[in-house]
Amino acid sequence: MSIDPQQPFLRTLAPLLRGLEKQLRTWLDGRRIYPVTLVQRAEIEGLADDLKRKADALDVDRPLLVVMLMGGTGVGKSTLMNALAGAAVAQASFTRPTTRDPVVYFHNTVKPDRLDPALRLCRFAQHDREPLIQKVIVDTPDVDSNDLANRDKLKELLPVADVVLYVGSQEKYHDQLGWELFKEQRQRRAFAFVLNKWDRCVDAEKGLRPDQDLLRDLKAEGFENPRLFRTTAQLWIDAERNGEAVPKNLPDGEQFAQLRDWLEAGLTRLEIEAVKARGVGQLIAQAETVIAGVKPPDLSPQAAKVRTAWEAVLADEAAAQADVLISTLEPYQQEVEHHFSVRGQQNFWGLTAGYLRATTKMKYFGSTLRDKLPGVPRLGSKVDTPDDWNLTEFVQNCSRTAGERVLTQRLSALANKLLVEADQRGFPLPLLSDRTTDTTRLDWEQRFTRGLIESLTEVENEVTHPVGWRKWVRGGITLFANGVPTLVLLGSIALVLYQLIVLEPPSLAMMLLPVYATLATLVFVHVLIMVFLPVRWASIREQFRGRLQTKLEDELTRAYLPIPDEVAAAVREEKRQAERLAKETRQIAEWVDEREQAAHVAELYGK
C-alpha cells in the first residue's frame, strides 16, 4: 500500500476502526458453541469501546496533538512550559513543587469541547500562535509529588497524551517513580526527552555526563535514536523579559530553540497523523492478540477419535437394549409362535388349510395374549388370530414395559459413558454435554416401537416368504400339501365306491378308508411342515434379535454419532470467522505501520 502525503489518513482510518468495532461486537454477540470466558468477553468489549472512542477522536479535519510534560519535582518543568509559551502560564518555583492544577496550553480557535474530557477539568491557557494551532501542550503535576492526589492527576492525564516530553535535570533524570512510569508507557506513547538546566550539566567536573548516561539508559529501553533536547529554559525566560531574541552566554550544546522548532514545525500534519495512528496501531495489535487468544482450536482430530470410540459404545448399547426388548417378549413366545404359524398357513388351502387351522387352534387353545398384556382388550377364551392381534399395540406395550424397567436408565448411563469417552480423547465436554443430553431426551420409546415392528415384520416375511433354496423347499411342500391330501381323499373314495359297486360290499374299515388315508396324509404333511418349515421361538428369537440389534444400532448411530463432527464443524466455522476478523485487523495494522514508517516517528517509541 503506497502512502500519499496528501491522503486524509485519519479520516480514512476512522471508518475502518468503526467497522472493526462493529465486527467485534457482532462476533462477540453471535451465538457460538466454543465459549468465551468472562475475562475475554470483558477485554473484547473494552477494546470495542476503545476503537469507537478512537474513531470518534480521529474523525476530524485537523486532529489535535497532545504534548504532555512529565517530570519530577524541581526539574524546571513549569519553567520549560513558560519558556515554550513565552509567558507565565504555569506557576514555577525554585523551592517547592507548585504544579497542582494541570495547565492546558492551546490555540484560541480550538473550542474547549474538542479537548478530551480529562483535559476540560484543567486550567486553560490560550494563545494565537499559528505554528501551534494543532498542538495542545499540557503541564502536569510532578510525578514524585508527596501529594498523592497530584500523582493520581498525572496518571489520569497520561492516557490522553500523544507525545510525552520527559523532563529531567542533572539531579533528577532517572528517579525511580518517573522512570518506572516511563517504562510502563514507553511503547504506548511517543516520547521525547528534555534535559533541562543544561548549564549545570556542562559544568560537571568528572564522571559520565547526565545526557550520556541518559542516552545509554534509553538505548537499554529500546530507543535506538531518541530525541533528546538539552535546554536551559530559565535563560530563555530571562531573555524574554529583557527583550532579547536569544539569551547571552548559552552553554555549548543548548537546544531549546531546536525543541521549540520541533514542536512548531517539525511535527507536521504527517507526523501528527502518524503519532495519532501509533496509538491506534497498538490498539489494533492488542485486538489482534485478543482475537488470536479466543480463536477456537481445530477439533477435527479429536472428533474423529471420539467417533471411533462412540461407534463401539453404541454397538454394545444396541446389543444390550436388544436383549432388554427381547426379554419383554419372552413371556409371550407362545403367542408369537401362534402369530407366525397362522401367517405361514395362509399359503395353504383346501384340506391342508382346514387341518392346520384346527390343529393350530387346539395347540394354542388358551393362548390369551390379551389377558396377559395389560391395556389390551380381553376377548375371553377366543384364540387370537392375525386379524384380531394388534401387532403395533402389542409392541408398544412391550417397549413401554422395557422403558419403564431398564431402557430409560440405560439411556442416561449411555450419555455419561459417551461423554467420558469424549473426555478421554481430548474433546471439550461442555461442547458435547448439552447436545448429548438433549439427544437422550428424544422419544426413544417410539423409536424402539418402530424397530420392534420392523424387525418382527421382516422376520415374518422371511419365515413366510423365504428366498433361495428355502423358497423352493417351501414351494414344493406347499404344492404337495395342497394337492396330495385331496388326491388321496378322492382316490380312497373312488376305491370304496368301486368296492361297493363292482365287488362285494365293503367292510366298515373299508368304508372309513377315505378318512384314515386322508388324515394320515394330512399328518404326514404336518410332519413335513414341522420338520422343514418350523415355527419355533428359539429360531425366531435369534433372527429377531439380530435384526432388532441392527436397527437399534442404526437409530443410536443416527442420533448420537454425528454430534462430535457437527460440533467440530461449528467450531471450525467459528475459528474461520475469528481468522477472518484477525486478518482484517492485521491489514489495518499493516496500513497504519506503513504510514508510521513514512512519517519517521519510530524513534519516538521504544521497542
Sequence and secondary structure as in RCSB ss.txt:
>XXXX:A:sequence
MSIDPQQPFLRTLAPLLRGLEKQLRTWLDGRRIYPVTLVQRAEIEGLADDLKRKADALDVDRPLLVVMLMGGTGV
GKSTLMNALAGAAVAQASFTRPTTRDPVVYFHNTVKPDRLDPALRLCRFAQHDREPLIQKVIVDTPDVDSNDLAN
RDKLKELLPVADVVLYVGSQEKYHDQLGWELFKEQRQRRAFAFVLNKWDRCVDAEKGLRPDQDLLRDLKAEGFEN
PRLFRTTAQLWIDAERNGEAVPKNLPDGEQFAQLRDWLEAGLTRLEIEAVKARGVGQLIAQAETVIAGVKPPDLS
PQAAKVRTAWEAVLADEAAAQADVLISTLEPYQQEVEHHFSVRGQQNFWGLTAGYLRATTKMKYFGSTLRDKLPG
VPRLGSKVDTPDDWNLTEFVQNCSRTAGERVLTQRLSALANKLLVEADQRGFPLPLLSDRTTDTTRLDWEQRFTR
GLIESLTEVENEVTHPVGWRKWVRGGITLFANGVPTLVLLGSIALVLYQLIVLEPPSLAMMLLPVYATLATLVFV
HVLIMVFLPVRWASIREQFRGRLQTKLEDELTRAYLPIPDEVAAAVREEKRQAERLAKETRQIAEWVDEREQAAH
VAELYGK
>XXXX:A:secstr
    TTS HHHHHHHHHHHHHHHHHHHHHS  SS   HHHHHHHHHHHHHHHHHHHHH SSS  EEEEEEE TTS
 HHHHHHHHHTS  S   SSS    S EEEEETTS GGGS TTTTTSEEEEE  GGGTTEEEEE   TT SSHHH
HHHHHHHGGG SEEEEEE SS SS HHHHHHHHHHTTTSEEEEEE  HHHHHT  SS  HHHHHHHHHHHTT SS
  EEE  HHHHHHHHHTT SS SS  TT  HHHHHHIIIIIS HHHHHHHHHHHHHHHHHHHHHHHHHH     H
HHHHHHHHHHHHHHHHHHHHHHHHHHHHHGGGHHHHHHHHHHHHGGG  HHHHHHHHHHHHHHTTT  HHHHSTT
S   TT    TTT  HHHHHHHHHHHHIIIIIHHHHHHHHHHHHHHHHHTT  HHHHHHHHHHHHTS HHHHHHH
HHHHHHHHHHHHHHS  THHHHHHHHHHHHHHHHHHHHHHHHHHHHHHHHHTSS   HHHHTHHHHHHHHHHHHH
HHHHHHHS   HHHHHHHHHHHHHHHHHHHHHHHHTHHHHHHHHHHHHHHHHHHHHHHHHHHHHHHHHHHHHHHT
 GGGS  
